[in-house]
């Protein structure tokens, strides 16, 4: 890694450390606020320092196949042109202060087998202004390949695991207990993952996600106890369950759909105030 790219990696880590110092836990915000620069700017003014644009939310923003919900768009996210991701990242970087950490996902970074994310794509994400790549992969060898590729481009990496329900397949590394969660967290850190995460089972449930299961909280505590560096939990985090999650001392929570739903609700309520009854 060249001096400039090494410096970029260290700058990314410094941005994260600043975010963790200012909020406990820090907020990693995706969804609408990570695809529309007007909402991003408002979120940053409110204190957000980590934004997560990904190809699922971009698919919704572009109404790919006419779809506008994250749950529906997830199955078609691989069809988002890579150029669209670069455009969103470059727009955010242009519109926002330099201290904002941009964690980007792109086609090939999640559970897709095609397209395959390569060094050229990582380099272009870095040049567009991303600080990190967000991975959802369930194979350690592929994660290690992508970590090496990302670091060579001056990017940090977020990847993680999920408590596996019987008979279900996970897009991230599957674990079956807190012991396995601890082992997975250590292995991910050892292969160079910079932000070790846990995906909860409440993905796309948004505001309707209930209490986090005790088994999931145990896995999250195992993660936090094993990894001294950056940690994150996401998928189903909302104001109702945030307290229990925060008690684990995880350094960051990822939120997208729950905030999106609040924006939709506020918009509907506001428009209602302008409806003049007949």
N, C-alpha and C positions, 0 to 999 in steps of 0.2 A: 504494500500500500504506500502510495506516494505521500510526501509531507502534507500537501494540500488536503488530500482525502483523509489522512489521519487527523488533521486539525478539524475537519468537518465532523468526524465521529466524536471527537472530544467536545465540540460545540453542542452537538446533539445531546450528549450526556449532561452537559451543564444546563441546558434548557430544561431537561427533565428534573434535575436536582432543584432548580429554582421553582418549578411547579409543585414539587413535593414539599418544599419549605413553606409555601404559601397556603396550601390547603391540605387537609387531613381527613379523608383522602382527596387527592386531586381528581378533577373530572376530565375524562377523555370523551369528547363529544363528537358523535357522528351524525348520520342522517341529514336532514335539511340544512342544519347549521354548518355542515362540512362540505356542502355542495353549492350553496348560494352565498356569495361574498358579503352581501348585505346582512344576512343573518349571522355569518361568521364574525363580522366586525362588531355587531351588537353583543355577541357572546363573549368576545375577547374584552370588550369594554366592561362586561359584567364580571370578569375575572378568569375566564377559561384560558388555559395556556396550551392545551393539547387538543388538536383537531384530527379527526380520523375520516377522511374521504375514502370511500371504497366503491368498487364497481357495482355492488348491489344498489347502493343509494344513488349512484350516478345513473343506473338503469332506470330507476324511478324518476329522477329529475328529467331524463330525456324521454320518458314514457315509452321505453323500449317495448315493442309488441303491444303497446297500449296499456301496459301495466303501470300502476302507480303505488303499489304496496310492497314493502320489503319482502314479506313472506312469498308473494307471487313471483317477484322479480328474481329471487335467489336462484331459481332453477335456470334462469336465462342470463345470468350475470356475465358468463363467459363470452357472450355475444357483444358486449360493450367494446367499441373500438379502443385500442390502447391510447390513441390520440386524444380521445375524450377524457381519459384519466389524466393525461399530461396537461390538458387544458385546464382542468379543475385545479390541479396542484399549482400550476403556474399562476393562475388567477388568484388563488388564496395567498400565495407568497407575495404577489404584487400588492395585494390589498391590505395585508396585515403586518404588524410590527415584527421585526426579526426574532423577538424572543418567543414567538409562537412556534410550537413543535408540531410539525405536520407528519402524521403517520398514515401512509397511503397503502391501500391494497389495489391490485390490478388483476386483470384476467391472468390466471396461472398461479396466483398467490394463494388462492383458497383451494377448494376440493376438486378443481378442474384437473383433468388429465391433459386436455388440450384447450387453449394454447398453453405451451410450456414457457414459463418465465425464464429468460436468459440474461446473460451479462449485459447485452445491449439495452434491454428494457430497464434493468436496474440503473445503468449509467444515465439513461434519459430521465428516469424519475429523480435521480439525484440532481441532475442539471436543471430540472424544472423547479426544484426547491424543496423536495421532500427531505425529511430528516430520518425517516425510517420506513421499512416495509412491514406490513401487517400480514402474517401468515396464518392460514388455517389448514394445516397438513397433519395427517395422522401417521406419517412414516418418518422415523428419526433420520434415516439416510437422506431423504429429500429435504428435510429441514436443514440438515448440516450442509448440503449442497447450496441451498439458498442463503444460508448464513454467510458462507464463504464468499459467495457472489455479491451479496449486499455489502459486506464489509469492504470488499474490493472497490465498490462504488462510493464508499464513504457514508453508507447508510447503516443505521442500527436496525435491529430486528425484534419484532414481537411475535411470540408463538406460545402455545400452551396446551392444556389438557382439559378433559371433561369427565365427570363421573358417568360411567356407562351404565345405562339401564339394561336389564336382561333382554336379549334379542334385538337391541338397537345398535346401529352403526354410528360412530361419531366422525365428524369432519376433522376434529382435532385428535390429539393422542388420547386414547381411552384409558381410564384407570377404574379400578373396582373398589378401592378403599383408600383411606387416608395414608396408609403405608405406601401404597403404589403412587399416590399423589406426591408424597415426599420424594420417592425415588425418581419419578418423572421430572419433577422440578429440578432436582440435582442434575439429571442427565441433560436436560435442556440448557441449563446454565453452563454445564461443562462443554457443550458443543458450540457455545458462543452466543446463545440467545440473550439479548440485552434486556428485554422486558418479558419476564416469564408470567404467563397468564393462566387463568382458569375461566372456561366458558360454563356458565350455569345452564340448567335445563330449561330456563324460561325464555329462550331465544324467541323473538317476535311476539311474545305475550305482552310486552309493553306494560301499560299501567295495570293490566289485569293479572300480572304475575303476583302470586301470593308470597307467603313467607318462604324463605330459603330453607330447604330441608336440612336437618341436622347433619346428615351425612355429607352434604355439600359444604356446609360450614366447617366440618372437620377437615375436609380436603383442603379448603382454603387456608385454614390455620396451619396445616402441614406445609403448604406452599410458602406462606409467610415465614414460618419457622426455619425453613431450609434455605431460602434465598435472601441474602442481605441486600441485594440490589433492587432494581425496579420490579414491582409486581403489580398485576392488574387483574380485576375480575369484571366480567361483562355478560350480557344477555339476560335480561329480566330484572336488572337493577332499577328500582324506582323509589320514590320518597317513602313508601310504606315499609320497604325492607332494608333501606339504606343503613339504619341504625345498627341492625344485627351484623351487617356486612362490615361496617366501619369498625366495629369492636374487634375484628380479627387483625386490625392494623395493616391491612392491605394498603399499598401506597396510592393506588389509583382505581377508579371505577369507570367503566366504559358504558355510555348511555347513548342511544340513538332513537329507537322507536318511541320510548316513553316521552322524550322531549318533543318529538314530532307530533305525537298525539295531543300534547298540551298546546302546541302551536295551532293545530287544526281547531281545537276547542276554542281557543281565544279568538281565532279568526271568525268562527261561526257566531260566537257571542257578540263580537263587535259588529258584524254585519247585521245581526238581529236588531241592534240599536238603531240602525238606519232604515229599518223597514217601517214605513208609515202605514198604520192599519187603515183599511178602507172604511 
